[in-house]
């Protein structure tokens, strides 16, 4: 039996949708892509990969905010 990881499936869908030309997209398609990306973020967030991305962004923002002082 083969299982499909939902995060991987959503990532593939996002890549396929973003490969299309910008001019060929309607507002409906752009909204659908945004919702799919949001769903991907929600699926990835609780995983170790998602936590690593979050920690990296947190460190980046902390470094940028200290440079501004």
Secondary structure, DSSP 8 states (H G I E B T S, - for coil): -----HHHHHHHHHHHHHTS-GGG--HHHHHHHHHHHHHHHHHHHTSHHHHHHHHHHHHHHHHHHHHT-
